[in-house]
Amino acid sequence: MNHKPVEGFSKLTKEGKTDWLVNEYLEGNVEYRKILQQYWNENPDLQKLHDEFSENTISNFYMPYGIAPNFLIDGKLFALPMAVEESSVVAAASKAAKFWLDKGGFKTTIINNEKLGHTHFIFNVESHKLLHFFNFNLKKKLLEATEDITANMRKRGGGILDIKLVDKTAEMQNYYQLKASFDTVDSMGANFINSCLEQFGKTLKQEVAISEDFSQEEKNSLQIVMNILSNFTPDCLVRAEVSCKIEDLKDDSGISNEEFAWKFKQAVTIAEIEPFRATTHNKGIMNGVDAVVIATGNDFRATEACAHAYAARNGKYSSLTHCTTDNGIFRFWIDLPISVGVVGGLTNLHPLVKFSLALLGKPSAQELMSILAVSGLAQNFGAIRSLVTTGIQKGHMKMHLLNILNQMGATEEEKQHFVTYFKDKTVSHHEVIHEFNRLRGQ
């Protein structure tokens, strides 16, 4: 089918958008229209709220919202909200939380809370002249020009921490940056940071124009390319860790505590040195992190980008978690750069986000950083524990069993049969089909 472009799609009503989409791309199939409309009718008020979160919204996309209990974090007990569709993520996190519950739980430390943004500009000028201009004039003017923007943030204890001139001309001709660090307290701070940076760009242009430090030709060469925050925040960093005596590991897989500790450390070391393993290793960490990030209304794409950039900060992609087994002590930890907020955005709009934050005791942004790092560490512990003992598929496929049965149209009675059937067996897709056909006499 040759589809036609549409004019003014955003101006159509939701019904109009749906009609056009179904008629143009789905051959007028009313079943597809019903799929979209079922969410409108379930909760019209909620759908209207969601319609205004994003552009051209025609329905909702639901994800499972689960709870991982028994997380002892810095002496306080938490139940973590997790919005995730992948089988076994919530189960693995819960199992890891329970494992560490009687061993002191998880300990966290906020290492730093700085967020970054840049004004990127091209300026055909000698770097020493620009540096002198920055130190003796521009930096002060930038802070003065943003006083109104930063007033409320400063009242809450945050604001602009520092501004630096960065010379990047060795990498790109005439390229410089104004690199600013911020403390945005309990907000993620994207709008605040970007507003400050855009003012930096205006002020830079104005101050250069009236400066006697530069020739007219140099002034004419100044071009502000862009003003934008960075989602790489290596100095907005939290550490989460667990530790115990190796003799107290008490794994129930049938191997000794010493062998478990040794194999676990080898698995982490492999992820530290082998990028192919590190990618999957860190993906598992982010299973735990993203699930709570989404449940609390934060930006999981920014979280992912930052974590993976940090994992490659030394020029080679590596594990975000680390392990030692020195002097009879097992220690496992993560240093996670993560920028999140508990005010602004969806935090006061999305009902389940409000519920999640209330469930977590209405944490500060730093407390949420700690919770997220713990969730990632727990998920990674659970995954490695399975890998070095029973294998990853035993638990994962058992959780995936219901997905397979639902695809095959199994009844509730048949589902119960399969849960019992696989109680002491490893689930495989082939074996499910074989037993399903046997059960139905096919």
Salt bridges, closest charged atoms under 4 A:
ASP19 OD1 - ARG33 NH2 3.01
GLU24 OE2 - HIS3 ND1 3.65
GLU31 OE2 - LYS34 NZ 3.53
ASP51 OD2 - LYS14 NZ 2.84
GLU52 OE2 - LYS48 NZ 3.23
GLU86 OE1 - LYS283 NZ 2.72
ASP102 OD1 - LYS103 NZ 3.21
GLU126 OE1 - HIS128 NE2 2.53
ASP162 OD1 - LYS139 NZ 2.87
GLU171 OE2 - LYS168 NZ 3.23
GLU218 OE1 - LYS129 NZ 2.99
GLU241 OE1 - ARG331 NE 2.81
ASP251 OD1 - ARG385 NE 2.63
ASP252 OD1 - ARG385 NH2 3.61
GLU272 OE2 - HIS322 ND1 2.63
ASP299 OD1 - ARG301 NE 3.10
GLU304 OE1 - HIS308 NE2 2.70
ASP335 OD1 - ARG239 NE 2.61
GLU412 OE2 - LYS415 NZ 3.18
GLU414 OE2 - ARG440 NE 2.78
ASP424 OD1 - LYS425 NZ 3.74
GLU435 OE2 - HIS417 NE2 2.80
GLU435 OE2 - ARG438 NH2 2.66
